[in-house]
Amino acid sequence: MREEGERIVVIGGGYAGLTAAARIGEAGRARSLTLVDAKAQFVERIRLHEIAAGSVPRDLDYAAFMAARGGAFVQGRATSIDPETRQVTVIGADGRKQVLEYDRLVYAPGSSTDKGVVPGADAFAVRLDTVEECRALFDRLSPGRDILIVGGGLTAIEAACEFAERIAGLSITLAAGRAFGPSPEPGGLSQAGFDHVVATLERLGVRILSGTRVAALEDGAARLENGEALPFDECIWAAGFRVSSLARDSGLAVNDSGQVLTDALLRSVSHPEILSVGDAAEVVAVPGGICRMSCAAGRPMGERAAGTVLGDERPFDFGYSFRCVSLGREDGLIQFVDETDRPRPVVWTGDRAARWKEYICRRTLAGVGFDDNLGPPPDEPPQF
């Protein structure tokens, strides 16, 4: 164990947290570095819809990853943070309690699908949040079953296309909500992008239900706002995300959603020895603005947080360029956007977009620190 340097604990091994841990470990200047996560392995969250359609996840072990960078891994759930004593309490996979002391803490527990939005969602819907949930769902997706996917965002769209293309005989309905359509706002799709998404869903035989919302779930049926019942054999909930209450419960300054409020260096505004990145942080970038929950923003946050910890105190400088959407294995959408994530008129579609999306998924994994034999990109994106 190094005698000089700081004791650093990273809570959360997603794209943001693991990137931060990797860069800190590779610098070799921490006295100790510990990653905490409830899982034993890194999950490619951007591929979970593929796993739910039958793909096999890669073996991405946290312990070996951290050991190669001079760090340690603790499998467990962080249950409390005491900023006064600078201690994190972790309940391990075996149920034992462990207290970790830190000089700097990187808080990055990510987010989970919010099934508390409507009554019955928690009891009668499944999520695409973990490998275990996705593999169990795949085992139940057989021909003739009615599949309801609730949500109009990218997770819902990607899942609908993946299931329709790869699993024959499913009857799939996408309950896309009231406001399903093109939007000039950050995170929206251009008219051309939206039109291609709709055309692809229709080509794959997915029924699109829009202009109304699911108000409640019952056993085997969704109740719409107008009282109509929509029967299903399997309901996938993909309508919004929520973050852990751990930061709020531990006394950190948070926004109304529970995300840690951060400054330009990604430090907690109330406890600057704590940095927060990824979905669990409210980060305002220049020029990007308020960062949406995404690995597109999370990985760069992890890089910048590591820099702050290591003494490179530059503000988080980040802007968007494009958004990648998989629409099955043979089709996709690359929606080009401005630096604030507002859609531009330019899109790529079809095989070209599918190849670029796959490259971005692989590049993201390689950027975290796993060797993915990346190779050159399939095409160069246009410059604006």
N, C-alpha and C positions, 0 to 999 in steps of 0.2 A: 504493500500500500504506500502510495506516495505521501510524504510528510508535508510537502508544500502544496499550495493551491487550495481551492475551495471544495467543499463537499456539495455535490450537485445531485439532486433528485429530479427525475422526469416522471410525471404522472401521465400515462397514456402513450401507447405505442402505435398510434395511427400515423398518417402521412406527416403531420406537423411535428408531433412529439418524437417520433423515431428519427426524423431528419435532424432535429436539434440534438438528440442524443448521439447520433452518428458523428456529426461535425465536432461536437465537444470532445468526444472520445478520440477522434482522429488527431485532434490538436495535442493530446497528451499532456495537458497542463492542469487537469483537475486532480485534487487529492483523492477523491473518490467520485464515481459516477454510477448511479443506480437508476435503472428503468423499472417502473412498476406498471403492470397491466394484468387484467384478470385472465387474459388469454395466454396460451403458451406460444402462439405463433402470430406473426403479422398477417393481417387479412387485407387482400386487395379489394377494398370496398367498391371500387369502380367496376369490379368484375362479378359482384355477387349475383346479379341477375343472370349471368352466364352459368354460374354454379347451380342456380335454381333450375336451369334448363338442361343440366346434365354434365357440364364441364367439371373437370377434376382440379381442385385447388392445388397450388404449389406448396411445397414444404419450405416454410420460411420461419425458421426457429429463432426466437428472441434470444435465448441463452447463448447460442453460438455466435449470433450477430454481435451481441454486447461483449462477449469474451474476446472476440477478434479486435475490439477497439479499446481494450483495457478496462471495460466496465463490467457491471454485474446486472443480473435480471432477477427481480422478485415477482413471482406470479401471485397476484392477489388483488384485492379491491381496496383502494384508498378510501377510508371511511371518515377521516377527519384531518384537518390541517390546523395546527396551532401556530399562528404567525408570531406570537410572543416568544415562545420557546424554540421556534423553527423546527417543529417536529411534524411528521406525517405518520398517522396510524394506518396500518395495512392489515387486513384480514386475509390470510393466505389461502391458497386452494385447499389446504388441509384444515382450515378453520382456526389456525393459530394466529394470535395477534403479534404484530411486530411494529416497533417504533423506529422510524428512520429519521435521523437528524440531517439538516441541510444548512448550508450557507446561502445557496441559491436554489430556488425551486422553479421548474418549468411545468406549468399547469396546462395539460393538453388532453383531457379525457374524451374529447370529441363530442358527438351527439348520437341520439338514437331516434328512430321513427316515433312520432308522437301519436300513440293510439288513444290518448285521453281526450281527443277533440270532440268525439261524439259518443253517446251512450252505446255500449255493447261492442265497441271496436276492440277493446282489450280482451274480451272473452271470445269473440267470434271471427277475428281476423288474424292473419299471420304477417310478419314483417320480413324484409330482406336485409336484416342487420347482421346476421352471423352465418358462418359456414354451416353450422348445425341446423339452423332454421331452414336454410336454402336446400340442403341435401334432403331433409325430411319432406319439404314441400315437393321436390322433384319426384320422390317416391309415390306421391299421391296424384301426380298429374298424368292421368290416363285418358285415352280417347273417350269422348262422349260426356266429359265432365264440363260443367258450367263454371268458368273462372271469371270472377269479378275483380278488377284492379281499380282501386280507388285512388285518384290523384291525377293531376294534369301536368306534373313536372317531368323532368328528365328520367327519374327513376321509374316512374310508372310507364312512360313511353318506351323506354328501353326494355323493360320486362315484358310488356305486351308484344313487342316485335319479336323478342327472343323466343318466347313461348310459342307464338304462332308459327314461326319459321321452323323450329326444331322439334316440336312435339305435335304429331299429327292428330287430328280429330278433336282438338279442344274447341269449345265455344267460349270466346273471350270477349268480355265487355270492359271497355275503359270508361269508368265514371270520372270524367275529367273536370267536373266542377262548373261553376257559373261562368268563369272568365277565361275559358279555353279559347285561345286565339292569338294572333300576332300582337306584339306590344313593343312600343319604342322605349320602354323603361329598362333599367338594368336587369339582366337576367332574362329578358324577353327574346322572342324570335321575330325576325323580319317576316314580311308577307311571304317572300319566296321560301324561307325556311319552314314556316308553318305549313304552307301548302304542300311541301314535300313530305313533312311528317304525316299529314292527313292522308295524302295519296298512298304512302307506304302502309299505313295502318289499314286502309281500305283494301289495298292489294293483298294484304296478308289475311283478310277476312275478319279483322277486329271491328266490333261494333263500337262506335264512339257515342257516348251519352254526355251531352254538354248542356249548359244553360241552367242546370239545377245541381243541387248538392245532395249527398247522402246525409240524412239527418240522424239516423240511428241504425245499428246493426242488430239483427235478431238471429236466432239459430237457423241458418239456411236462407236468410233473406235480408236485403238492405231496404230500409224504409227511406224513400225520397222525401223532399220537402213538401211535395204535394200530396203525400200520403200513399203514393203508389209503392207497391212491394216489388222488389227486383230479386228473384230467387238466385241462389248460387250454391255450388258444391264446395267451392274454395274461394275465400276472399283475401286478397293481398292488399294491405294498407300501405299506401305510399304517398300520404298527404301531409307533408310537413315533418319537421324535426324539433326535438327539444334537447336541452342540455341538463346535466346533472345539477342538483341543488348543492353540491359539495362546496363550491366557492361561496355562495350566499350563506350557507350554514356556518362556514368558517370565518365569517366576518369580512370578506373581501368586498370591495365596491363592485357592484354588478348592475347591469341594465335590467329592464323589466322582464327580459327573457332569461335572466340568470347568467348571461355572458359576462366575463370579467372585463371591466373597463380598463383600457390600456393607454399608455402614452405613445409617443412616436418611436420609442425604443422597445416597444412591446412589453413594458413593465406595467404591473398593476399600479393604478393611480393611487391606491391606498396603501400598498405594501410593495415598494419598488424592488425588494429582494426577490419578489415573485414575478416571473414572466408568464404570460398566457398567450397561447397560439392555437390556431385551428378553429374548429367550430365553437369551442367553448369561450372564445374571446371576441369582444367587440373591438375590431381593429379598423382604424381609419388610415388608409394609405394615401400617399401622394404619388401619382395623380389619380389612383383608382377609386378613391372614396371608401365608403363603408364596404368591407369585404364580405361577400356572400359565403355561406358554408360550402366549401368545395376543396378538393385537393389542389385545384389550380392555384388557390390562394394559400392553402395550408402548408404546402411544401416550401414556398418562398418564405413564409413566416418562420418555419423551423430553421431555415438557413440564417435568417436575420437574428432570431433569438440566440442562436449559438454565437453569432458575432458579438452581440451585446454581452453575453456571459464572458466571452473571451477578451473583452476590453475594446472591441471595435464598435464604438457607440455612434453609428450612423443611423439616421431615421429610416424607417421602413419605406422603401421606394418601390412601388409596385403598380403596374397597370395591366389590364387585360388585353388580349389580342384576338383570341377566337375561342369558341366553345365546341366541344366534340360530343356528338350523340351517336351511339350505336343503334342501328335499326335492323338488327339481325346480323348474321355473319357476312352478308353480301351487299349490304347497303348501309349508308350512314349519312350524317349531316355535319358539316363543318360550318358553323355560323360565325362569320367574322364580326367582331365587335370593336367599339372604340375603347380607349383606355379605362373608361368608367363602366364598361360591360354593357353598353347600349348597342343593340344590333345595327350593323351596317347592311346595305342591300346585298352585299356579296355573300354567296354560299357555295360550298362544294357539296355534291350529292353522289349517290351511287357507289360504285366500287372504289373510286378514288377516295371518297370520304371514309369508306370502311377501312381501307388500308392505312389512311392517316390516323384514324381513331385507334387502331390496333398499335401503331407505332407510338402514339402518345401514351397509351397504357403501359407499354414496355419501357418507354423512356422514364415515366414516372417512377416505376419500380427501380430502375437503374439509378435514378437520381437519389432515391432514399439511401441506397448503398448496397443493394443486392446486384450481383453480376448477372446481367440478362443477355449478354452477347448481342448488344443492341443493333449494331450495324447502321448503315446510313438511312436517312428518312426516305420514304417512297417518293415524295415530291417536295419542292420548296414552296412554302406558302407565299402568296402575293404580298407585296409591300405596300403600305399605305403612307 
